[in-house]
Amino acid sequence: MIEPEQKIDLLNPNYSYLFGFISGDGHLYETTRNRGKLSIQIGIRDKIVLENFQKIIPYYSRISERIQDTNFSKSYHSVYLTIHSIHFRNWLKSCGLPVGKKSDIIAPPILPYSEPDYVRGLIDSDGSLGFVKKGYPFVSIVISSEKLKNYYLGFLKKYLNLDKTSTRNKRDNVYNICIYKEDAQKLVKLLYYKECLSLERKSICAKNIQGWVRPIEMRKNRGMKDWTLEQDSFILSHFIEESMKELDR
């Protein structure tokens, strides 16, 4: 085990991912006399990621399970990772993690970090990926914080050259940012690289997305006429202006 004096670093991909994941599914509590804890709660099916967190966090942690009725599911089976270490809690705060309710104010780390790994943590905690009913892939994320929304849109522009805008939806007052098709493929290729720390089910889905091929019927541009072999031959043997006039193109 790493001694408390040894620093954990956000430039390490695993810790950047961890911080992104905590930003979504973690909660930092503090009370009097420096007492407090970091708690991460997820569904039981993803328990292995908490076990992986235990392996990389250099402080004592405990995993426990709980079954309860919620607004979304009866007898919901969840699993918790709890860490009380003040060293770890101080590190989280030094990175910019707020104490208490954070969904509306969470922001990217204030220390240098690995961006793709951090964003993968956000997607694994508060995002989803898969295929729509029509068969093409998507990656979406729900964000409440204005600062985090602006960061994520900037990330898409920086790494994918993708210009996106987003407004809060009227029902939940949150941002639901979704990208599709080849853009989704580019994003998961960047985020879910080989042997990265991630939710296993989302890593598998990312591989399926990368294997998607746009169907022929989706490649046709609406309103455009197909080219025939005769037209191909004509345009190759005539000047552009003549071809445009003759073929009405």
C-alpha positions as semicolon CSV with decimal commas, in nm:
position;residue;x (nm);y (nm);z (nm)
1;M;0,000;0,000;0,000
2;I;0,119;0,353;-0,083
3;E;0,199;0,559;0,225
4;P;-0,015;0,871;0,292
5;E;0,288;1,092;0,229
6;Q;0,299;0,977;-0,131
7;K;0,078;1,194;-0,349
8;I;-0,185;1,065;-0,588
9;D;-0,172;1,255;-0,914
10;L;-0,451;1,351;-1,157
11;L;-0,209;1,316;-1,446
12;N;-0,230;0,944;-1,377
13;P;-0,516;0,819;-1,604
14;N;-0,667;0,603;-1,328
15;Y;-0,695;0,892;-1,084
16;S;-0,840;1,124;-1,349
17;Y;-1,102;0,860;-1,424
18;L;-1,168;0,817;-1,051
19;F;-1,218;1,191;-1,006
20;G;-1,458;1,205;-1,300
21;F;-1,653;0,912;-1,159
22;I;-1,668;1,068;-0,812
23;S;-1,787;1,395;-0,971
24;G;-2,096;1,205;-1,082
25;D;-2,162;0,925;-0,833
26;G;-1,959;1,030;-0,530
27;H;-2,048;1,245;-0,229
28;L;-1,804;1,417;0,004
29;Y;-1,935;1,462;0,360
30;E;-1,769;1,661;0,637
31;T;-1,869;1,731;0,998
32;T;-1,694;1,880;1,299
33;R;-1,336;1,809;1,415
34;N;-1,219;1,708;1,064
35;R;-1,451;1,410;1,054
36;G;-1,609;1,304;0,726
37;K;-1,609;1,053;0,443
38;L;-1,622;1,004;0,068
39;S;-1,900;0,770;-0,042
40;I;-1,961;0,629;-0,389
41;Q;-2,291;0,447;-0,452
42;I;-2,369;0,247;-0,768
43;G;-2,577;-0,054;-0,875
44;I;-2,456;-0,397;-0,770
45;R;-2,389;-0,504;-1,130
46;D;-2,097;-0,257;-1,144
47;K;-1,942;-0,360;-0,813
48;I;-1,613;-0,456;-0,977
49;V;-1,528;-0,093;-1,053
50;L;-1,541;-0,014;-0,681
51;E;-1,313;-0,310;-0,615
52;N;-1,074;-0,162;-0,873
53;F;-1,093;0,173;-0,695
54;Q;-0,995;-0,002;-0,374
55;K;-0,681;-0,131;-0,545
56;I;-0,559;0,210;-0,659
57;I;-0,663;0,430;-0,364
58;P;-0,376;0,428;-0,111
59;Y;-0,602;0,458;0,195
60;Y;-0,832;0,222;0,379
61;S;-1,176;0,182;0,223
62;R;-1,479;-0,037;0,282
63;I;-1,734;-0,185;0,040
64;S;-2,086;-0,263;0,162
65;E;-2,417;-0,354;0,001
66;R;-2,773;-0,239;0,055
67;I;-3,120;-0,333;-0,074
68;Q;-3,393;-0,069;-0,061
69;D;-3,705;0,052;-0,239
70;T;-3,656;0,365;-0,450
71;N;-3,873;0,582;-0,674
72;F;-3,732;0,397;-0,974
73;S;-3,702;0,039;-0,856
74;K;-3,838;-0,193;-0,590
75;S;-3,570;-0,374;-0,388
76;Y;-3,288;-0,185;-0,559
77;H;-2,955;-0,357;-0,485
78;S;-2,671;-0,106;-0,454
79;V;-2,311;-0,114;-0,341
80;Y;-2,108;0,153;-0,158
81;L;-1,741;0,240;-0,135
82;T;-1,662;0,446;0,175
83;I;-1,335;0,620;0,263
84;H;-1,283;0,824;0,580
85;S;-0,917;0,921;0,535
86;I;-0,863;1,293;0,586
87;H;-0,560;1,272;0,354
88;F;-0,780;1,145;0,071
89;R;-1,057;1,395;0,142
90;N;-0,808;1,681;0,143
91;W;-0,670;1,560;-0,189
92;L;-1,020;1,559;-0,341
93;K;-1,081;1,913;-0,217
94;S;-0,743;2,027;-0,352
95;C;-0,854;1,899;-0,692
96;G;-1,172;2,105;-0,671
97;L;-1,437;1,860;-0,545
98;P;-1,702;2,046;-0,341
99;V;-1,820;1,926;-0,002
100;G;-2,189;1,840;0,014
101;K;-2,444;1,880;-0,266
102;K;-2,247;1,939;-0,584
103;S;-2,457;1,863;-0,893
104;D;-2,522;2,230;-0,978
105;I;-2,171;2,357;-0,904
106;I;-1,937;2,073;-0,999
107;A;-1,657;2,178;-1,236
108;P;-1,350;2,017;-1,397
109;P;-1,042;1,965;-1,175
110;I;-0,841;2,274;-1,089
111;L;-0,515;2,076;-1,105
112;P;-0,358;1,934;-1,426
113;Y;-0,531;1,612;-1,528
114;S;-0,584;1,363;-1,811
115;E;-0,890;1,491;-1,998
116;P;-1,006;1,178;-2,185
117;D;-0,987;0,970;-1,868
118;Y;-1,171;1,233;-1,665
119;V;-1,448;1,253;-1,927
120;R;-1,475;0,873;-1,936
121;G;-1,540;0,888;-1,561
122;L;-1,818;1,140;-1,622
123;I;-1,973;0,926;-1,894
124;D;-1,953;0,610;-1,683
125;S;-2,125;0,784;-1,390
126;D;-2,375;1,023;-1,550
127;G;-2,381;0,922;-1,915
128;S;-2,497;0,642;-2,140
129;L;-2,394;0,490;-2,469
130;G;-2,552;0,241;-2,704
131;F;-2,770;0,225;-3,012
132;V;-3,099;0,399;-3,089
133;K;-3,396;0,202;-3,226
134;K;-3,293;0,285;-3,581
135;G;-2,963;0,108;-3,521
136;Y;-2,704;0,385;-3,511
137;P;-2,484;0,462;-3,207
138;F;-2,507;0,743;-2,957
139;V;-2,326;0,880;-2,652
140;S;-2,518;1,103;-2,411
141;I;-2,458;1,268;-2,077
142;V;-2,684;1,452;-1,833
143;I;-2,526;1,760;-1,671
144;S;-2,675;2,003;-1,421
145;S;-2,372;2,231;-1,372
146;E;-2,327;2,524;-1,610
147;K;-1,948;2,508;-1,574
148;L;-1,935;2,136;-1,649
149;K;-2,165;2,177;-1,948
150;N;-1,938;2,445;-2,094
151;Y;-1,633;2,227;-2,031
152;Y;-1,784;1,922;-2,201
153;L;-1,889;2,119;-2,509
154;G;-1,536;2,260;-2,523
155;F;-1,395;1,909;-2,494
156;L;-1,603;1,794;-2,794
157;K;-1,476;2,091;-2,995
158;K;-1,113;2,039;-2,891
159;Y;-1,090;1,665;-2,955
160;L;-1,357;1,602;-3,220
161;N;-1,387;1,946;-3,382
162;L;-1,756;1,917;-3,306
163;D;-1,961;2,232;-3,257
164;K;-2,246;2,164;-3,015
165;T;-2,484;2,383;-2,821
166;S;-2,719;2,284;-2,541
167;T;-3,000;2,439;-2,338
168;R;-3,160;2,315;-2,017
169;N;-3,464;2,096;-2,072
170;K;-3,789;2,223;-1,926
171;R;-3,877;1,906;-1,734
172;D;-3,562;1,856;-1,524
173;N;-3,373;2,183;-1,582
174;V;-3,062;1,989;-1,686
175;Y;-2,851;1,964;-1,999
176;N;-2,886;1,643;-2,199
177;I;-2,601;1,642;-2,450
178;C;-2,606;1,365;-2,710
179;I;-2,391;1,288;-3,014
180;Y;-2,458;1,025;-3,279
181;K;-2,315;0,801;-3,549
182;E;-1,953;0,867;-3,656
183;D;-1,914;1,139;-3,392
184;A;-2,010;0,886;-3,125
185;Q;-1,758;0,642;-3,271
186;K;-1,478;0,899;-3,254
187;L;-1,563;0,981;-2,893
188;V;-1,568;0,623;-2,763
189;K;-1,245;0,546;-2,950
190;L;-1,082;0,835;-2,765
191;L;-1,228;0,750;-2,424
192;Y;-1,244;0,370;-2,408
193;Y;-0,898;0,266;-2,513
194;K;-0,751;-0,080;-2,449
195;E;-0,721;-0,181;-2,080
196;C;-0,849;0,154;-1,950
197;L;-1,022;0,163;-1,612
198;S;-1,397;0,175;-1,682
199;L;-1,734;0,011;-1,626
200;E;-1,704;-0,322;-1,804
201;R;-2,051;-0,309;-1,960
202;K;-1,985;0,037;-2,107
203;S;-1,643;-0,067;-2,234
204;I;-1,806;-0,360;-2,417
205;C;-2,069;-0,127;-2,561
206;A;-1,795;0,112;-2,675
207;K;-1,632;-0,171;-2,871
208;N;-1,965;-0,247;-3,038
209;I;-2,006;0,119;-3,130
210;Q;-1,659;0,126;-3,287
211;G;-1,760;-0,173;-3,500
212;W;-2,069;-0,002;-3,641
213;V;-2,077;0,060;-4,017
214;R;-2,319;0,310;-4,165
215;P;-2,581;0,120;-4,371
216;I;-2,595;0,186;-4,745
217;E;-2,941;0,339;-4,722
218;M;-2,810;0,588;-4,468
219;R;-2,527;0,696;-4,696
220;K;-2,752;0,846;-4,961
221;N;-2,803;1,220;-4,947
222;R;-3,169;1,313;-4,967
223;G;-3,254;1,509;-5,279
224;M;-2,940;1,396;-5,464
225;K;-2,960;1,192;-5,783
226;D;-2,755;0,874;-5,819
227;W;-2,483;0,862;-6,082
228;T;-2,512;0,611;-6,366
229;L;-2,217;0,444;-6,542
230;E;-2,297;0,642;-6,859
231;Q;-2,288;0,968;-6,667
232;D;-1,959;0,873;-6,503
233;S;-1,812;0,801;-6,845
234;F;-1,945;1,129;-6,988
235;I;-1,803;1,351;-6,716
236;L;-1,462;1,185;-6,746
237;S;-1,443;1,266;-7,117
238;H;-1,587;1,622;-7,124
239;F;-1,513;1,959;-6,974
240;I;-1,680;2,048;-6,643
241;E;-1,905;2,320;-6,791
242;E;-2,021;2,090;-7,070
243;S;-2,092;1,808;-6,829
244;M;-2,293;2,035;-6,598
245;K;-2,510;2,154;-6,886
246;E;-2,561;1,811;-7,044
247;L;-2,626;1,621;-6,722
248;D;-2,816;1,898;-6,544
249;R;-2,587;1,876;-6,241
